[in-house]
Amino acid sequence: MWTPDRTSKEPIYQQIANFMERRISFGEFPPGSVLPSERKLASVIGVNRSTVVQAYEELRASGLVESAKGSGTRVSLHKWGLSPKQTPNWKTYVEGGPFLPNLPFIRRIREELRHQNTIIDFASGQLSNDLFPNDIVRELMQQQPYEEQLGYEDPQGYSPLRESLVTFLEQNLHIHSTDSSILITSGSQQSLYLITQCLLSPGDAVAIEDPSYCYSLPMFQSAGLRLFRLPVDDQGIQPEDIVPLYRQHRIRMIFVNPNFQNPTGSVMSTERRIRLLEIAAELGIPIIEDDPFTLTAFDGNPPPTLKSIDTTGNVIYIGSFSKIAASGLRIGWMIAPQSVIYRLTDARQQMDFGLSNLPQWVANHFIKNGHFECQILRLREALLEKRNTMIEGLREIMGDSVTFTPPTGGLNLWCKLHTQVDVFKLLDEAIKQSVLFVPGSVYGSDPGCMRLSFARPHMDEILPGLTRLHEAIQMYSKKP
């Protein structure tokens, strides 16, 4: 993120004008495109709005940009003497194509995180920096010689990593597999993308939880799938809800996150797990089990995965390093029948020829040398402490205005506000107070819910963040 050099003798408005001129000349802002508003640019680079106004006046004087009331400031169609016919209409390209952009509120949250260094982040579903195993990874790379070739790796994934995962998953989650039934991906979302693109067709009906992380992913709509919801309570979905959906819509696939469900934190009961597997087997419907959190169980006794008790081969299992170890390594895995793995591997090879060797090599030694088990033990303790701090803070600061069920694992707390509130307008107020959360409606839930992640903020940020959030709620409530 560029900022003006306040030690320079060149006036700040001139630095801004020169910076924007370079971006225009490099094609970042093509002819006819709208520049950031004066207020927005001033906020991003940390200057007064009047300084940006002066910079834009400089650009207007040079003929590079032009302004119209109500339309903002645009790059001139005739910049550098080019004819408009020589310039592609990038807007039609950006808005075209079948792959949809992220939801506007997701983009808004990410934009604020990029530009506000002091914001307290209850929105991101990832660990704080101090919970990443940075020192261990650094030691691995210093002490263990990297002797692998730097050509393309097997698109199914680094074979030693797949072998290590077979052992790890069997010992820790009682999931039995072989290295040939595992595909290494760049995370859970790539696994879901491959499934939606390769195993389903436009118009197919699929069942997802309500609320559900899947609902926030445009990839399902981009694939042309019809989404049907399965309501989630404190024991997960009701498996019997699948039968009428199948009869009416011919459901082709079921997507579930049974352990410490995102966003609610619920755990599916044993009886419902068994019944879900029975119904799926009777109807011949595959179950996609997305399992980012099972190993975080705070009591050290992870609930069983569907895959570990599946006796008919109906479950495709998805796991990842991202939520519990190192999101930056971009390592995930999928366990499925070999025919499915081969189909997705072929598609994967067309996309990127397989993952980079180096992160797979690091992940393999991280697992094989016992560091993953140590990371999980350390993580459980830290997450439990953060969860308890957030619970105590919510009770002390917000009292009866919010209700929640303390999760027994995972990274998130699902809250219901008792006052009638538009959570998207509340998000605007929260941003003004420099705190972020995710509105529950993003996940398809009823109005008035929000997801707070206790994993991302540091311990000393949780209580101040809740205080800011409470102030945002009070400010919102005062407005007509």
Secondary structure, DSSP 8 states (H G I E B T S, - for coil): -----TTSSS-HHHHHHHHHHHHHHTTSS-TT-B---HHHHHHHHT--HHHHHHHHHHHHHTTSEEEETTTEEEE-TTGGG--GGGS--HHHHHT-SSS----HHHHHHHHHHHH-TT-EESS--S--GGGS-HHHHHHHHHHS---S-SS---TT--HHHHHHHHHHHHHHH-----GGGEEEESSHHHHHHHHHHHT--TT-EEEEEES-GGGG-THHHHTT-EEEEEEEETTEE-GGGHHHHHHHH-EEEEEE--SS-TTT-----HHHHHHHHHHHHHHT--EEEE-SSGGG-TTS-----HHHH-SSS-EEEEEESTTTT-GGG--EEEE--HHHHHHHHHHHHHHHSS--HHHHHHHHHHHHTTHHHHHHHHHHHHHHHHHHHHHHHHHHHTGGGEEE---SSSSEEEEEESS---HHHHHHHHHHTTEE-EEGGGGT--TTEEEEESSSS-HHHHHHHHHHHHHHHHHHHH--
